[in-house]
Amino acid sequence: MPRCHLRHAVLQTCGVTLLLLPIAGYLWQKLTSKVAGQNLSSLFAVIWKYRRTDFRGFMQSHRAAIQKGKESGDYVPGVMNYYSLMSDLITLTSGPFWHFVPMIKGISRDESHMRFHHTLSQYLGAGKDDKVLEIGCGYGEMGRQVAKISGASVTGLTMADAEIVGGNLRIKEAGLDDRCAIVQGDYNKTPFQDSSFDKVFGVYTLKYSSNLEVVFTEMARVLKPGGKFLSYEILVTDKYDASNAEHREYVGNISTCTCMPPLWPAEAMRSAAKKAGLVPAVEEDIGAVPTARPWYTCFTNGIYQVLVCPLLLPFFRTAETLRLLPPAFSDWFENLLVHPTVDFVRAGRLGIISGTLVMTWRKP
Ligand SMILES: C[S@@+](CC[C@H](N)C(=O)[O-])C[C@H]1O[C@@H](n2cnc3c(N)ncnc32)[C@H](O)[C@@H]1O
């Protein structure tokens, strides 16, 4: 190539690069910055991390477990299967918080969660000499926060192997291994002696129970006399109308997507606690304050906007056909990511589920 042509080509390439740099920078910034506490580039991280996953096998066992749960009332195998894959994924896309909190106006999602940890610790009333049990603890984020804020010793109980390994690692990293630990067990039948704990709490976990009386009786057994049980749960509200097809669809999808029995109303919790001999104490919807936006707005300003994009699923289906994505990736993506996110938002907007009710009871 003559030298003047070469110089021209080099200059042209430099010019185009200079022009594209701001656009690339803008896109990079959009993808990597956090929107409502969620990093949108995490969608690419999900695809990369799970590119060799057997989604077909996972979805088959997921559906078989739901069916088994519906027939037997035992959702534990389904929970184990679900969280074997989803624990890391939820953390990757939404951070360490696997529950909704009131989204306080003027502060970020992460800050709203931090504030919730203090609120929860206050309702629990834990002190530094208390032995606390957290049931259904996931990676134990809440237990570690309660331990840090109150100085209490916290034992986390959960089912999935990945959560126990990951949770204990996080406890060690936080330097809390002298007073915190996560153990494996089913909250319907825990491995603890009678009257072992001063306080017991569960965040977004009793929704997995198909028999609340069994769990509440077990919680009453492991609590010391005078001890407190706190539940912070996602529940159907009085506005939920089982004869309304739209209501049934959203609420039903939330349950099946995450391998749960139908969501409970608050009244079922009150009645199970009463049968277990627990006495009602404070009950409050901490989201029903003028300073808070609804709990589901953590999705509407962030990941929800991406997941409702009508081009995304056809794009993934095509990529799957071209074998750029593993088989059944789009089935998994649609049913375990898009559905629960979208259904939580739609049900939340209709007011048929509530995500911010704190309920507490005392053992006489
Ligand atoms: C939605 S996650 C909530 C995790 C954590 N509490 C949080 O809010 O960040 C539900 C948790 O309950 C656990 N779980 C479900 N059924 C359980 C059972 N029968 N016994 C113990 N843990 C259970 C799951 O393994 C998972 O860790």
The ligand as a Tripos MOL2 file, in Angstrom:
@<TRIPOS>MOLECULE
LIG
   27    29     1     0     0
SMALL
NO_CHARGES

@<TRIPOS>ATOM
      1 C1        -35.9350  -16.2880   50.0480 C.3       1 LIG1
      2 S1        -34.6320  -17.0480   50.9190 S.3       1 LIG1
      3 C2        -34.4060  -15.9010   52.2450 C.3       1 LIG1
      4 C3        -33.0090  -15.9260   52.7790 C.3       1 LIG1
      5 C4        -32.7200  -14.9080   53.8990 C.3       1 LIG1
      6 N1        -33.6060  -15.1010   55.0110 N.3       1 LIG1
      7 C5        -32.8420  -13.4930   53.3640 C.2       1 LIG1
      8 O1        -33.9420  -12.9250   53.4590 O.co2     1 LIG1
      9 O2        -31.8670  -12.9460   52.8530 O.co2     1 LIG1
     10 C6        -35.4380  -18.4390   51.7010 C.3       1 LIG1
     11 C7        -34.4870  -19.3000   52.5140 C.3       1 LIG1
     12 O3        -35.2500  -20.2660   53.2470 O.3       1 LIG1
     13 C8        -34.5620  -21.5160   53.2000 C.3       1 LIG1
     14 N2        -35.5340  -22.5700   53.4980 N.ar      1 LIG1
     15 C9        -36.6510  -22.9040   52.8010 C.ar      1 LIG1
     16 N3        -37.2940  -23.9290   53.3910 N.ar      1 LIG1
     17 C10       -36.5770  -24.2580   54.4950 C.ar      1 LIG1
     18 C11       -36.7370  -25.2450   55.5150 C.ar      1 LIG1
     19 N4        -37.7600  -26.1000   55.5090 N.pl3     1 LIG1
     20 N5        -35.8200  -25.2790   56.5100 N.ar      1 LIG1
     21 C12       -34.7710  -24.4090   56.5250 C.ar      1 LIG1
     22 N6        -34.5640  -23.4710   55.5770 N.ar      1 LIG1
     23 C13       -35.4600  -23.3900   54.5620 C.ar      1 LIG1
     24 C14       -33.9720  -21.5330   51.8020 C.3       1 LIG1
     25 O4        -32.9260  -22.4920   51.6730 O.3       1 LIG1
     26 C15       -33.4800  -20.0910   51.6970 C.3       1 LIG1
     27 O5        -32.2300  -19.9650   52.3100 O.3       1 LIG1
@<TRIPOS>BOND
     1     1     2 1
     2     2     3 1
     3     2    10 1
     4     3     4 1
     5     4     5 1
     6     5     6 1
     7     5     7 1
     8     7     8 2
     9     7     9 1
    10    10    11 1
    11    11    12 1
    12    11    26 1
    13    12    13 1
    14    13    14 1
    15    13    24 1
    16    14    15 ar
    17    14    23 ar
    18    15    16 ar
    19    16    17 ar
    20    17    18 ar
    21    17    23 ar
    22    18    19 1
    23    18    20 ar
    24    20    21 ar
    25    21    22 ar
    26    22    23 ar
    27    24    25 1
    28    24    26 1
    29    26    27 1
@<TRIPOS>SUBSTRUCTURE
     1 LIG1         1 GROUP 0 **** ****
